[in-house]
Each structure stands twice: as structure tokens, then as C-alpha cells.
Amino acid sequence: MSAAQVDDLVVVGTPVTTVTTARRRFGITSPRLFWSKVAAYLVLLLIAAFYIAPLVWLVLASFEPAASVSTPAPLVLSFSNFAKVLNWSTTFEPLINSAVLSGGTAVLTVLAAILAAYPLSRYQLRFRKPFLYTIVFSTGLPLTAVLVPVYSMFARFNLIDNVPAVILFMTATSLPFGIWMMKSFMDGVPIDLEQAAWVDGASWLVSLRRVVAPLMLPGIMVITIFTFVSQWGNFFVPFILLQSQSKFPAAVSIYTFFSQYGLVDYGQLAAFSMLYTLPAVGLWVVAARFLRGSFTFAGAVKG
Amino acid sequence: MLITATGRRRKSTVPVMRWLAPLSPALLIMLLFFAGPVLWSVYIAFTNKALTGVGAQHAKWVGFSNFVHLLSDPLFVHSLLLTVLFVLGSAVVGQNTLGFLIALLERGKSRFFVATLNTFIIGAWVMPEIVAGFTWYAYLYQGGVLDTWLSHIGLSQDWLYTAPMLAVIIANIWRGTAFSMLVYSAGLSDLPGELLEAAQVDGANQLSMLRRVIIPLMRRSIVTNLMLITLQTLGDFTLIFVMTAGGPGEASQTTPLYIYQQALQLYNISYGTAISLVLLLVGAAFSIVYMKMVKVQEEVA
């Protein structure tokens, strides 16, 4: 129903409304619309201030040589904080550890999820629905509540401080959501394309690798980046399950730094925080691109 | 001929292997590292297991005593109330309302303005939680940025000390609103534009349009969003841990922080597991509601 049609109905129906409609048409109410738009912008500016204010100090402090939590910085642009933290034990080692933990988790999650998604997307199975419901159910469980039993299990089997075991645990917690997303992306790849490969004698594994996976590459990238970024920021799991400093990812080492020198050397903490945050934000931007691409992809396949 | 032969061979293979083989890596990892610990926790919660002392070597079956202890533990009840306050304040009221408001106000505004604002909102959400924690710590600390500004109007104080719950709730609103905003802008862009126009032409003012048209049409997104943010907030540990560590005293010790203290600082594993189990059950209840709302397709693609 278009606006004009509604107008007609209004004219037939109630004359009182017709007057307001007419007024609106001649722009009498436009000052009201104008002011409501101004008000909306003002509220949005307030929200912007709420968002920017806490970040200002983080960014300023990272460039301020003598920044501490309690001295507001004069505007000095210096990279000395960055220079001080850019060494092996403060920055590089923790960032590499983070990359190993989140990269390992992302790769394992994607591999296991793409295999698991295949039968869930392609075959008519009796347990398919209950299985998918269980997957959705587990995506909602609060992980904090699982960590104590995981800790005692790790202690029992001597797995504390064991990086591969931590990666496997992180993979287990990323898999429910990974499988769910992977299955949705795979549902978007038409089965006819694959049938051609089957006729040519390809096994399911070959058709998955040669036909399905390349077609859903944007989706795979999104899931990889999503898993990577969420584990990049994960603090609690490595904090509980790892013990030696040389294995700490940035999230944990930055916390140790904070509790030791955070109040004194806030500038260095801020610089390290920025170096640690940038990869996550950068990857997110890339993922957003891919996601937009994969949406159009899904549309193209349907049309 | 060869093609038919292969086709026939495919049909005659044991169907069990065709789905079990691809599913098994994921199943194995999830059973060993996710379902396993959950079941293990059910057992541990009924024992007196500890990491040190008698309970470390010979954990004994103690029945419901951990759970009986829970009910009479004022610190646990206190932590549960704080968790409810944290979830209601920061997620259900804070993120949900602010996210809806932003999504609504951003409609039809300058693209550049919206994109810039969203960069900050989504940036706060994507940034590692621990960094968000430091940022707010430095912002609210006595002598910090906000405090310096507020001291001009005589409101100087250590917010983390005088109002720790308010501080962590506001910080969590800052951190998590992006999710609700994204859900609601997607929901709003799916609304039939003609309907909104029609209501506007009909003389509905903005408030009644919101109440009579937009909110009823968005009911599904609203309920889904509420479930998801409740689940995400329920187990939140890092932000509070960095900002106040549960303090001063126990003033901001939500259940996840209490679990951490009991199990991993006091090494009272079985009691910590019993509390975890309660938190898990609360999460499971919300998760079941959420699961009922997600439609799983009946047919394969």
C-alpha cells in the first residue's frame, strides 16, 4: 500500500485526518520534522561522546612518554612508549603465542566444522534435527561455568600448561557456533553442482574439496576470522589453563603487566594495548567485507 | 557403464560411515573437551574434591552437601543477586535499550555520520575485553579522565570504589551495545517501509508509532536479542575482574568471580564446581528458550 493510497482511504474515511494530511503536504509540520531530526542528531552525538571519551585517554596515553593513570597528559606526540614495549618478551612473544592459540583454534574449528557440516547439510538423517538443536543449545551455555571442571580435568590428566590441549579445548567451545554457521553457508551451495561431480565418480570428500568448499570460500573466511578474533581476545581460558610466562598470550601477559606496572607505566600499557587490539579490529574489517560478499553470493545462487 | 557402477557402489556403502566419518572429528573434540567436563562436573559437585589437603587424594562422595552449603552461603546468594543486577542493568536494560535507540535514530541519517559512529560502537565490541577493562579502569580511576572532568563540578571520587556495580554495568553497556544495535538495525531494515509511511501519514506520532507498529513487528528480534545478550552477560568474568576484581570487598563479586575465588584461589574445587553447575543450569534454561526460537529446517537443502 503506497502513501498516496493511504491518503485516499483517509479522505474517504475521516475528514479530520484529511486536514492534518493536507497540512503535512504543504509542509506546515516540516519544522517539527526538522527539529526531530536535530534532536536525533544531538542524541547520537551524545552517544558518540560516551563512546569516544574513554578511548581518548588510551590513545593519548600511548603517545605520552610519562603517562600514568592519574596524570592527564599534555599533548605530546612521541613513540617512546611503543619503542619501549616493542621487544621480544613484552610484545612479540605474547603476540606470537596469541596467534598460535587463536590460529590453531581457527584452523581446527574450520576443518572439523566443514566436515561435520557436510552430512548435516546434505543427507536426510534421522538424528539431524536433534543434533542441530543440541548444537544451538550449546552455543548458549556460559563457558565460565565449564571452566572449573575443565581445570580439574586438565589437572587430573597433567594437561595444565599444555598448549595443544588448550587449543583443543578452545576448538571444542568454538565448534558449536562454527558448525552452525558452516551448515548455513553450505545450505546456500546448490546440490546440483555437486551431483555433476558425483556422476563423474567423485567421492564426497572430493566433491566437498573441489566443488563445495571453493563456492563457500567467503563463508569459510568469515568463520575463520570470527573464531580467530574471539580467541584473540580470550583472557579467562589461557589465564586458567596456562602457567608459564613464555606461553602466555597477549591477553594474559598484558594483565600481568597491568597488575605490576599498570598504574605507573600506563603509557606503555596503552601502547601495548593498541598493538594488541589492532589485529582484531583489522581482521574484523576484512570479515565484514567478506560477509557482504557472501550475502550477495547467497542471493546470486538463489536467483 | 563405469559411471553406473560407481553410482551403485556409492549406494551400497554403509550409510553409517558416510555421516559418521565426517562428523567424528568434531564430535570427538566436543565430547572430550566440552561434554566430558560438563558430565565430570556433575560428579565432582557431589564429592569433596579439593586441590590440596585430604580432598586432593581421596575425593569422597558427599551427596548434596555442597548444594546444601550453597543455599546457606550468604556470599553465594549475594553473588547471584549481583549477577542478576549485572545482567538486567547492563544487558536487558542497558545494551538492549541503547542498541534499539541507536538503530532507530540512525535510520535515514547521513551515511558518513552513521558509519563513523558505528566504527566506535563496533570497535568497542571487537576490541579484546581485557583492553576494554583497562580503558574503563583508567577512565574511572580517581584522578583519571572522567574524574578530572567531574572534579570541576565537585563530583570527584573513585567510582570503582564508591559505585563498583554501576561502573562495571556502564562499562559493559559501552562494550556490548554493538551486538544489539546490529540485530536491531537488521530487524528495522526488514520492516515493510510502506507500513511505517502509512502509519505516519495516518497521523500517528513517533511515540505511538514506536509502540503500536515498530515494537510489535520487531517482537521476534527483541526476544532473540534479549536471550542472546542475557546468555553472553551471565558468564562475564574478564571485564569485572580487570576493573574491580569483585571488590571492594565483595561489592561487585558476581557469580563467575565467586566461582573463580572459590575454585581457583581457595582451591575448593568441588564447591566451585557446584556453583558452576548452578550457573550452567541457569544458562541452560535460557538456552532452551533460545533454542526453541531458532528454526531448524525440516528438509535438507
Interface residues (C-beta under 8 A of the other chain):
Chain A: M1 S2 A3 V6 D7 V10 T17 T20 T21 R24 S36 A40 Y41 V43 L44 I47 A48 F50 Y51 I52 A53 P54 L55 V56 W57 L58 A61 V69 S70 T71 P72 L108 L111 A112 A113 L115 A116 Y118 P119 L120 S121 R122 Y123 Q124 L125 R128 K129 L132 Y133 V136 F137 S138 T139 G140 L141 P142 L143 T144 A145 V146 L147 V148 P149 V150 Y151 S152 M153 A155 L168 F169 T171 A172 T173 L175 P176 I179 M186 D187 G188 V189 P190 I191 W198 V199 D200 G201 W204 V229 W232 G233 F235 F236 I240 A250 A251 I254 Y255 F258 G262 Y266 L269 A270 S273 Y276 T277 A280 V281 W284
Chain B: L2 I3 T6 G7 R10 R18 W19 P22 L23 P25 A26 L27 I29 M30 L32 F33 F34 G36 P37 V38 W40 S41 I44 K49 L51 L98 L101 I102 L105 E106 K109 F113 T116 L117 F120 I121 I122 G123 A124 V126 M127 P128 E129 I130 V131 F134 T135 W136 Y137 A138 Y139 Y141 Q142 G143 G144 V145 L146 T148 W174 E194 L195 E197 A198 V201 D202 G203 Q206 M227 L228 L231 L234 G235 D236 F237 T238 V242 P256 I259 A263 L264 I269 G272 T273 S276 L277 L279 L280 G283 A284 F286 S287 I288 Y290 M291 V294 V296 Q297 E298 E299 V300 A301
